Amino acid sequence: MRIDQAARQKIESQRRIIPEGSQEWDILYRKYYNEEVKKLGL
């Protein structure tokens, strides 16, 4: 899914490593995922 990939890429592009599965990763994933959904107008 393109939205998932875009959200993951944004997390990976952060200045520091954010481990997948951590609370911070989950929060960022939700935020970026929602941003992508809004961009697509879904």
mmCIF file of the C-alpha atoms, coordinates in Angstrom:
data_MODEL
# 
_entry.id   MODEL 
# 
loop_
_atom_site.group_PDB 
_atom_site.id 
_atom_site.type_symbol 
_atom_site.label_atom_id 
_atom_site.label_alt_id 
_atom_site.label_comp_id 
_atom_site.label_asym_id 
_atom_site.label_entity_id 
_atom_site.label_seq_id 
_atom_site.pdbx_PDB_ins_code 
_atom_site.Cartn_x 
_atom_site.Cartn_y 
_atom_site.Cartn_z 
_atom_site.occupancy 
_atom_site.B_iso_or_equiv 
_atom_site.pdbx_formal_charge 
_atom_site.auth_seq_id 
_atom_site.auth_comp_id 
_atom_site.auth_asym_id 
_atom_site.auth_atom_id 
_atom_site.pdbx_PDB_model_num 
ATOM 1  C CA . MET A 1 1  ? 0.000  0.000  0.000  1.00 0.00 ? 1  MET A CA 1 
ATOM 2  C CA . ARG A 1 2  ? 1.438  3.366  -1.024 1.00 0.00 ? 2  ARG A CA 1 
ATOM 3  C CA . ILE A 1 3  ? 0.202  5.194  2.076  1.00 0.00 ? 3  ILE A CA 1 
ATOM 4  C CA . ASP A 1 4  ? 1.985  2.689  4.331  1.00 0.00 ? 4  ASP A CA 1 
ATOM 5  C CA . GLN A 1 5  ? 5.232  3.029  2.381  1.00 0.00 ? 5  GLN A CA 1 
ATOM 6  C CA . ALA A 1 6  ? 5.090  6.831  2.449  1.00 0.00 ? 6  ALA A CA 1 
ATOM 7  C CA . ALA A 1 7  ? 4.514  6.853  6.214  1.00 0.00 ? 7  ALA A CA 1 
ATOM 8  C CA . ARG A 1 8  ? 7.407  4.428  6.778  1.00 0.00 ? 8  ARG A CA 1 
ATOM 9  C CA . GLN A 1 9  ? 9.734  6.486  4.582  1.00 0.00 ? 9  GLN A CA 1 
ATOM 10 C CA . LYS A 1 10 ? 8.968  9.619  6.581  1.00 0.00 ? 10 LYS A CA 1 
ATOM 11 C CA . ILE A 1 11 ? 9.835  7.814  9.816  1.00 0.00 ? 11 ILE A CA 1 
ATOM 12 C CA . GLU A 1 12 ? 13.055 6.450  8.284  1.00 0.00 ? 12 GLU A CA 1 
ATOM 13 C CA . SER A 1 13 ? 14.030 9.952  7.149  1.00 0.00 ? 13 SER A CA 1 
ATOM 14 C CA . GLN A 1 14 ? 14.101 11.254 10.747 1.00 0.00 ? 14 GLN A CA 1 
ATOM 15 C CA . ARG A 1 15 ? 17.509 12.413 11.996 1.00 0.00 ? 15 ARG A CA 1 
ATOM 16 C CA . ARG A 1 16 ? 17.696 9.561  14.488 1.00 0.00 ? 16 ARG A CA 1 
ATOM 17 C CA . ILE A 1 17 ? 16.736 5.932  14.424 1.00 0.00 ? 17 ILE A CA 1 
ATOM 18 C CA . ILE A 1 18 ? 13.244 5.261  15.751 1.00 0.00 ? 18 ILE A CA 1 
ATOM 19 C CA . PRO A 1 19 ? 12.759 1.542  16.357 1.00 0.00 ? 19 PRO A CA 1 
ATOM 20 C CA . GLU A 1 20 ? 9.659  0.043  14.777 1.00 0.00 ? 20 GLU A CA 1 
ATOM 21 C CA . GLY A 1 21 ? 7.234  -1.113 17.437 1.00 0.00 ? 21 GLY A CA 1 
ATOM 22 C CA . SER A 1 22 ? 8.199  1.615  19.903 1.00 0.00 ? 22 SER A CA 1 
ATOM 23 C CA . GLN A 1 23 ? 5.565  4.007  21.191 1.00 0.00 ? 23 GLN A CA 1 
ATOM 24 C CA . GLU A 1 24 ? 7.198  6.912  19.345 1.00 0.00 ? 24 GLU A CA 1 
ATOM 25 C CA . TRP A 1 25 ? 7.215  4.938  16.074 1.00 0.00 ? 25 TRP A CA 1 
ATOM 26 C CA . ASP A 1 26 ? 3.510  4.135  16.482 1.00 0.00 ? 26 ASP A CA 1 
ATOM 27 C CA . ILE A 1 27 ? 2.637  7.787  17.120 1.00 0.00 ? 27 ILE A CA 1 
ATOM 28 C CA . LEU A 1 28 ? 4.643  9.013  14.120 1.00 0.00 ? 28 LEU A CA 1 
ATOM 29 C CA . TYR A 1 29 ? 3.260  6.263  11.886 1.00 0.00 ? 29 TYR A CA 1 
ATOM 30 C CA . ARG A 1 30 ? -0.320 7.220  12.741 1.00 0.00 ? 30 ARG A CA 1 
ATOM 31 C CA . LYS A 1 31 ? 0.427  10.913 12.176 1.00 0.00 ? 31 LYS A CA 1 
ATOM 32 C CA . TYR A 1 32 ? 2.146  10.404 8.822  1.00 0.00 ? 32 TYR A CA 1 
ATOM 33 C CA . TYR A 1 33 ? -0.405 7.827  7.683  1.00 0.00 ? 33 TYR A CA 1 
ATOM 34 C CA . ASN A 1 34 ? -3.236 10.274 8.366  1.00 0.00 ? 34 ASN A CA 1 
ATOM 35 C CA . GLU A 1 35 ? -1.350 13.033 6.495  1.00 0.00 ? 35 GLU A CA 1 
ATOM 36 C CA . GLU A 1 36 ? -1.052 10.800 3.430  1.00 0.00 ? 36 GLU A CA 1 
ATOM 37 C CA . VAL A 1 37 ? -4.733 9.875  3.566  1.00 0.00 ? 37 VAL A CA 1 
ATOM 38 C CA . LYS A 1 38 ? -5.653 13.587 3.672  1.00 0.00 ? 38 LYS A CA 1 
ATOM 39 C CA . LYS A 1 39 ? -3.359 14.330 0.726  1.00 0.00 ? 39 LYS A CA 1 
ATOM 40 C CA . LEU A 1 40 ? -5.162 11.725 -1.342 1.00 0.00 ? 40 LEU A CA 1 
ATOM 41 C CA . GLY A 1 41 ? -8.556 12.971 -0.186 1.00 0.00 ? 41 GLY A CA 1 
ATOM 42 C CA . LEU A 1 42 ? -9.672 9.590  1.127  1.00 0.00 ? 42 LEU A CA 1 
# 
